[in-house]
Amino acid sequence: MDARPQAQYAQGHIRGALSLPGQDADRYFMETADRLDNAGMIITYCDGESCDLSHELALF
């Protein structure tokens, strides 16, 4: 799960990552959840150590 804003996702992302911007998680989660497989583990990421979006998305 790419927690960065949609514009950054469009510029480049990890292959296979789904976009779910941390700021809009509550609005778009159900739409994105339908595209998750049942692997059991979800990895969130953003821009690095100084970015909290992935932590916030993981807690969400």
C-alpha positions in Angstrom: 0.0 0.0 0.0 1.5 3.3 -1.1 0.4 5.9 1.4 1.7 8.8 -0.6 -0.5 11.3 -2.4 -1.9 10.0 -5.8 0.3 12.4 -7.8 3.4 10.8 -6.3 2.1 7.3 -6.9 1.5 8.2 -10.5 5.1 9.4 -10.9 6.4 6.0 -9.8 5.7 3.3 -7.2 6.8 -0.2 -6.2 5.5 -2.7 -8.8 2.2 -4.2 -7.6 1.6 -1.5 -5.0 -1.9 -0.2 -4.6 -2.5 3.5 -4.0 -4.3 4.5 -0.8 -3.2 8.0 0.2 -3.0 8.2 4.0 -5.0 11.4 4.1 -7.9 9.8 2.2 -7.8 6.3 3.7 -11.3 6.6 5.2 -12.7 7.8 1.9 -11.1 5.2 -0.4 -10.5 2.2 1.7 -13.5 0.1 0.7 -12.7 0.7 -3.0 -9.1 -0.4 -2.5 -9.9 -3.2 -0.1 -11.8 -5.0 -2.9 -8.4 -5.2 -4.8 -6.4 -6.7 -2.0 -5.6 -10.4 -2.2 -5.9 -12.7 0.8 -2.1 -13.0 1.4 -2.5 -11.9 5.0 0.3 -9.4 5.1 0.0 -5.8 3.9 3.1 -3.6 3.7 2.6 0.1 3.8 5.2 2.7 2.6 5.7 6.3 1.9 8.7 8.7 1.5 11.0 7.4 4.1 11.9 7.8 7.8 10.6 11.4 8.0 7.2 10.4 6.5 4.5 9.2 8.9 1.8 8.4 6.3 2.7 4.7 6.1 2.5 4.4 9.9 -0.8 6.2 10.0 -2.2 4.0 7.2 -1.0 0.8 8.9 -2.8 1.8 12.1 -5.9 2.7 10.1 
